[in-house]
Structure formats: C-alpha cells, structure tokens
Amino acid sequence: MKACIIHNPVAGQGDKMEDLRLMQAALAERGWEVAEVQATGSQGDATLFARRAAERGFGLVFAVGGDGTVAQIADGLVGSETALGVLPGGTGNVMARQLNLPVPGGLRPRPLLDAFNLLLEGQVRAVDVGRANVAGGLSRHFLCWSGVGFDAQVTRAVDAEPERKHRLGILAFAVAALETLRDYQGTRAIVRVDGRRLRQRLVMLVANNIQLYGAWFKMAPRATLDDGWLDVYSFNGRHSVLTFGRALRLLVDRRQQIPEVKFYQARRIEIVSARPLPVHVDGDTIGHTPAVIEIVPRALKLLVPTTAPPDLFLAGAALRPPESVVDWVSQLARGAQTVFTNRSAG
C-alpha cells in the first residue's frame, strides 16, 4: 500500500530532512510503497497534496508541520478512506501533545522520529472534525479547535511577525497575547447554540474538539474525539483583562461558576457580531464573523498511538476494537482488489 509524507519546511525549528529520509526507509522496510515526500510552498498546498493522495488511493498520509498544516491536510482527507498520521513538526504541536507523542524541546534527541515509530504501532480510529464557515463563504475543517475574537487576533499578530515566531517559538504567542490583552475590548454579539439565541459581549469563543488548548492548558477536560459534540467556552465582558483575570479562577477550581465564562456542548454555533471578529482554525486565521462552527462526526480516519489518553475517546469504543495499521492496510487492499475485479469484469 502507498503512503506519503507532507511537510511544511518553514514550520518549527531545525532541519528535518534527515528524519524524513529515515522515515521513508522505515516505511519501505515494512513493505509500504512511499510515493514521495512533498514540501508545501504556499497556502493551500497541504490540502491539495492530501486530496490528491486520497484520490490516488493512498492508505496513509503523514503530516509533518504545525497544527495549521495538520488541519490543512485533514481538510483534504475528510470523508476519504485515507488515514492521517500527525507528527510534531511545528511550533506548538498541540495535536501531537494531545496524543502524548514526543515533541521538540523534550528530553528525546529525535522527537520527530520517535513519534513516527510510535505511530507505526498505533491504531486507526474514525474521529470527529470541526468545520468553520466564515464571511465570504470560506470553509475550513479543524482537528483541535476554532477560535473567535481574542485568540484569533493573537494568531493574526503572530503571523504578522514570522521572524519573531521563528526566534521565540511558542513564546511568541505569549508575547502577542500580552500585547493584545492590553487594549482588546469585548464586542456585542448574538451567539446561537444549536438554535438557542444568546446575547453576549464577546471577548473570545473557543469551540474545542480536543481537551488541550495551546501547549499545556486543558481547557476542555471532558472533550472526546468521537462523541459528535464540540465543547464550547464563551468568554464575555467589556474588557479582556478583567474577563481573563476572573476566568483564571477556573484553573484553581473547575466547580466555580464564573459569570464571564459560559460552557456549552453543541453541534452548531453561529456568531454574528457588531463588528467583524477574526476567526481561526488550529492556528490559521481564515476570516471573520459572521461565522458558523459545526461538528462533522467521525469524518476523518486518524492514526492514534498507544500513548493517547484513553479518555480522549468514548468509553464505548472499547466494545469495538480499533483497527491496527496492518488491519487497515489489509482492508484497503481488499477494497482495491474488489474495485479492480469489478472493472475487469465490466
């Protein structure tokens, strides 16, 4: 069966080419046909390469880049039978962290290669993805979260200074957040949560598909990847400093009721605001409000390592054992043989 590796050469820090060559060799030793290593050069390449891989019947696509690159590759694989393997090749690597894979900055000298080897022993699961639709008709899928307001503004500020991001790594987001926090104001908005209409002065709204938000903060501890729901947190108030200052109390005691922070589980969220608010998916700014954010249940095949937290999936999933990579390849091979046989008979 075929596999390909799509990587973003400007994501993260350090040269990854030697690790990519070793990954190719390891796949070949296991009997995989590695068609190519494809490097992205501009916005949209990752999605295009992934979509072509799915159309050509590839069994597996490895994503080497940041969470934005991973989301773009997922965008090209949604609804297909091609599985996605997430590798830590970016700055934050939140999805890799969520799967408890090694990431740069830890104690392992070759985190990318170590993560790859862990994935090869993993299992394929069908997982939910989110989808954000923004003004102008642009639609993008996401694996981790979509944010509206403050955090999307921070992302926009980081993207405006790529050299600082390359120099500081994940600290660039902290610097941008502090700079943005100083003057950011809440905006009057109408938020519809599965049709229920709510008036808010919105500072930030985050629709979570996973538990982690950023590199370390577990914003949505009850989120699972295959339950058909988004865990939504809405931060409200006139000034971002006061809103987030009070919201920090949630880190100390999650049982507290903070008026400025609302939690919803939802399948569809609509946001209309008095002024356009930026929207991002997995760290990629994609446009502004009005926006619709919704869940697409079990629309992506994800290669999940054994290191992943058990509570990232529904407890009932244990009743139906997930497929190993070998099982997955065998299933795809049987399907391809059936198609070939039917075409030959025709």
PyMOL commands that set and color helices and strands:
alter all, ss='L'
color gray80, all
select helices_A, chain A and resi 17-29+45-55+67-77+94-98+111-120+150-160+162-168+171-181+240-247+249-252+310-312+315-319+325-345
alter helices_A, ss='H'
color red, helices_A
select strands_A, chain A and resi 2-7+33-39+60-65+83-88+123-133+139-142+145-149+187-193+196-208+230-236+261-266+268-273+278-281+284-288+291-304+323-324
alter strands_A, ss='S'
color yellow, strands_A
deselect
rebuild
show_as cartoon
